[in-house]
Amino acid sequence: MERFAVPDDYEDRVAAARAALAALPAGPLRDSAERVLAHAPSRDRVGSAMEAADRASALAAQLMSAGFDGTDGGRVVWLRLDYTGRLGSLALSPTVDRMSNRAVAKAVETAWDAAEAARAEHVMRAERVGADLLARCAPDPRSAELREWIARSAERFSSAIGDDDLCEAEVALGGRLTAFRFLVPNTTIDVDYEQLGSEVSAAIGLAQRRAAERLSAVFAAG
């Protein structure tokens, strides 16, 4: 089989492709290749597309590597979400032993809302920076419908397993925390703050995994 060298220069590549086309026998393959070459983009369009792809890749990498921190007004809870809204880390202040179950649970919810707000702002900023890139994309009605459906869903997923649970987290289908509560009286007083932080993290993580499993099942079915 005859081999053709692939030039580095774009115009030279197109010229080489046309030369290779001339060697093809008449038939469907040659007809298809002729149609492709007839609509070959200019060097400027190719360069613009490559630049856009590089920018899109950089923006995606920036978004996916970001973490979003949140705390409450009294700095009782610190937590970090990843770009998907999944809990990455959570820590409690040693002062939780001076607070009620209800107050610490509320601090968890407040810290979460702060991190979610930071995440939403980051996404909006990325969309503004990449507005011209988004304009190049073909509309995806199915993705838009799924996002809207997830946002509207009333389904909630709990971390509750049994009577031994110290706390319970509840999340929406998209993984956002909707409620948090301690189930055992005086938990914040009787349990070491580091262990308690681990229990809170585990409860939220379990609820989010259950939501993710449900979402995966929906995608698989649709």
JOKA-V368921 format. One record per residue. D_CENTER is the distance of its C-alpha to the mean C-alpha in Angstrom with 2 decimals. Layout:
# JOKA-V368921
d_center={D_CENTER | D_CENTER}
This chain:
# JOKA-V368921
d_center={47.18 | 47.26 | 44.41 | 43.21 | 41.84 | 38.58 | 39.25 | 36.87 | 37.70 | 35.92 | 39.13 | 40.87 | 38.25 | 38.83 | 42.57 | 42.34 | 40.42 | 43.21 | 45.79 | 44.11 | 44.01 | 47.77 | 48.25 | 46.50 | 48.85 | 48.84 | 46.56 | 43.12 | 41.32 | 43.20 | 42.68 | 38.91 | 38.92 | 41.15 | 38.80 | 35.87 | 38.05 | 39.44 | 36.04 | 35.06 | 33.28 | 34.94 | 34.18 | 32.78 | 30.29 | 29.21 | 28.91 | 26.91 | 24.47 | 24.14 | 23.62 | 20.88 | 19.14 | 19.51 | 18.14 | 15.07 | 14.50 | 15.15 | 12.82 | 9.84 | 11.16 | 11.66 | 8.23 | 6.82 | 10.07 | 10.23 | 11.15 | 12.18 | 15.60 | 17.58 | 21.18 | 23.88 | 27.05 | 29.11 | 26.65 | 27.00 | 23.35 | 20.83 | 17.26 | 14.06 | 10.43 | 7.65 | 4.81 | 3.20 | 6.92 | 8.62 | 12.01 | 12.90 | 16.47 | 19.08 | 22.70 | 25.63 | 28.65 | 32.00 | 33.30 | 31.65 | 34.98 | 36.59 | 34.30 | 34.20 | 31.64 | 30.80 | 30.38 | 27.99 | 25.92 | 25.75 | 24.75 | 21.75 | 20.66 | 21.44 | 19.53 | 16.39 | 16.93 | 17.45 | 14.20 | 12.34 | 14.63 | 13.86 | 10.10 | 11.18 | 13.83 | 11.86 | 9.83 | 13.32 | 14.97 | 12.93 | 13.78 | 17.34 | 17.68 | 16.50 | 18.32 | 20.73 | 18.19 | 16.62 | 20.27 | 20.86 | 18.39 | 20.05 | 19.01 | 17.10 | 18.62 | 17.27 | 13.55 | 14.76 | 16.82 | 14.20 | 12.01 | 15.38 | 16.51 | 13.70 | 14.40 | 18.09 | 18.19 | 20.68 | 19.85 | 19.58 | 19.18 | 21.41 | 21.75 | 25.51 | 27.38 | 30.99 | 33.60 | 32.85 | 29.48 | 29.65 | 26.73 | 24.41 | 20.86 | 19.74 | 16.28 | 15.34 | 13.92 | 10.37 | 10.97 | 12.36 | 15.69 | 18.58 | 21.54 | 22.81 | 26.42 | 28.82 | 31.12 | 33.99 | 36.35 | 36.44 | 33.41 | 32.57 | 36.20 | 36.90 | 33.79 | 33.15 | 30.27 | 28.49 | 28.85 | 27.78 | 24.56 | 23.90 | 24.75 | 22.41 | 19.44 | 20.49 | 20.84 | 17.40 | 15.90 | 18.14 | 17.34 | 13.57 | 14.55 | 16.91 | 14.49 | 12.20 | 15.55 | 16.58 | 13.59 | 14.18 | 17.81 | 17.33 | 15.57 | 18.35 | 20.97 | 19.96}
